Amino acid sequence: MTKLSVGLHEAQEITGLSNVTLRRLVKGGKIRAVRVGRRLLLPLSELERLTKPGAISGTGRKMG
C-alpha cells in the first residue's frame, strides 16, 4: 500500500525544511495538512507541490 500522507518528521526529511517552517506554512495556509488526534499529517501531494521551484513565495519570515 502506498502512503498518502506523512508526519512532520518524515516531511522534514523529504523537503529539507524545519519543523517550524512546515508548521508556519500550514498555519499560513500555504500548504494543506490534516490533524488526526494530536498528530499533524501532510499529504504527499502537498509536499510534491511544495518542492517544485517557485511553488511557495516566502515563509512569512522577515529579512533584515
Beta strands, then each sheet from edge to edge (+ up, - down):
strand 1: 5-7
strand 2: 34-36
strand 3: 39-43
sheet 1: 1+ 3- 2+
end
